[in-house]
Structures are given as C-alpha cells and as structure tokens.
Amino acid sequence: MSLRNLPPSERAFATFVILALAAFLAGGLAFTTRQERAGRAQAPAAQPRLMAVLEGVMAPNTSPAEAAVFRTWVQGGATREGFAPVEAIVTNNCASCHGPGGQFPRLTSYEDLRPLALEEASEGLFATLGARGLHLIGFPLVFLVAAFGYLRRTDWKGQTILTGGCAVAVIFDAGQWWLRQGHPGHAWAAWTGLIVLSVAFLVLTGVVLADLWRGPSEGKR
C-alpha cells in the first residue's frame, strides 16, 4: 500500500489536507504560546479578554458593580494582593459552573483568572476554541486525521513507531496542560509540549509528502 498509487487529483487533495492541518496546528500552537506568555506578563492588556467576556456574553450575569470590581483589579495589574474582592464575587456567582467539576472551564482561582486579565481580547477560530479546546480536542484531532487518514497508508516501514510517537506527543501535551491548571509555574512542560507536537507533526508531514510525490511505486513502473 502506498499513497503514490493514488490518482494525481487525490494526491493533490491529500497534500492540501496535510498542509491545512499543519497550518492549523501552527496557528493553534502560536495562540497557546501567546496565552502562556500572557500568564507571566506583568501588565494588563489594553483590552483584556476577561473584561471582554464579562461585558459581553456574561453581561446579563454580571452587575455593573461586580464588573467594576473586576476592572479595578485588572487595571491595578491583576495582583494577588488585590484579588480578594474578585475572589468573593467568583465564589458566590461563578463557582457552580466554573468550579472543579463544573460544566465550563475552571475559572475560580487567581491562577485561572490572571492570564485572562493580561491577555488581549481577540476573535477568531483559536480564540473561540480556547486553550482547553485546542489541547484536549483540536490538536488530538489533527494528529488523528493525519495519522489514520494518511500515515497508515504509506509504505514507510517506521509508520507504527511514528504513530506511537505522535500518540505520546498528544498525550503528553494534553496531560501537561490539564495538570497545570490552577498550578502556576512549570513553564518547561508547556514548552516541551510545544516542541514534541511540532517535531512529531513535521516528521509525519515529511513522511506523508515523500510517499505522495517521490515517484511511482514498483507496481506502476
């Protein structure tokens, strides 16, 4: 079995899919990297994502007085020392949905909220998915489609090893993101996840594209 035996139109489509998946992965990793840096920033963004949410989709559930408390905290640098008034509001109003075990992402602690206070509000696919959706759903789906849709159909002898390596990369990235929620520090884990995902997909992409275009298979000669 080899992707080289596909008609040219199907090989062109397969190439487009692989490159589109690579572009999505690169964009998602860039987005999550910016979020990691925002979590370690020292100054609030000009248009903080936290305030954009509170004054946007969450406006019906947030009183003007409560929004003012959040804004004061954000404008003051989102410090731990000034978090007490915000924590009181979160405990009373938000913990039922955003606490551990809730139906929405956990946003109850200082470590959860500070990155949102320092991150610039943005729109688009990656902002809609968020870090949680990318690490737990988006990135795994990229590798699933690429590995089972194309890599397993190549005649490269190391495809099983590479598939296993991709699985390890995805599991490590999702696991490190999940375990670091609510726990500051351990930036090395985020960067390691970024590196292993990038390397794994670069190798996968190279193998698939080589199998698609390096020449006719023995059976076609």
Phi, psi and omega in degrees: 000136179204144177291343179294339182277354179288154174298155181306322181295321179288325176293323178295320179294318178299321178297317178299316181297314181297317180291325177294319177297320178296319179295319178297315180298316180297316178295319179295318179294322177296319180296313181293329177294319177298322178295319178299318179293324178297325180294340179253005181289163183251350183228145180291156177286162179296322176232084185299141179298323180301314180290327178297323179287314182297324182266000179248257185295333182264005182303320179296338182257004182232123180284158177303323180293319179292319177299323179295323178297315178298316183295320178299318179296315180297313182293338177276006178101006180052051183277158176293325182296328182264012187278342187305312179298323178293318181299323179296318179293316181297317181297320183281326190248336192245337190297331183297326180259325186254007177277177177304130181085357179286171184278351180241167180305146182290121181217064184236342184254169177301318181294329179287319190271331184301315178301325179290329179287334184259349183273138178290134177295139180211162177240168179125178185298312185292322177295324179294316179291320182075168181299320181300311181295324180290310183292323186264338183233306187299305182296315176302321180294322177303311181291324180298312180296314183292317184287311185274337178277330187227312185301318183292347180264001177277167177257017179289130186291338182266017185297325180294317179295317180294320177300317177296321177296321178295320179297318178297318180299315181294316181295318179298314182297312180296320181293317181293323179295315182296315184289337180273355179293124182084001180233108181292163178088196180058042179297335180301326181293319179296317180292324176296318177300317178300315184292313184293324176295316182297313182296315181300316183285328176297316179295315178302314180298317179298318180295314183294315181293324177295319180292329180288322195234003186281354177143170181291150177286168182302323182290343182263351182278000000 
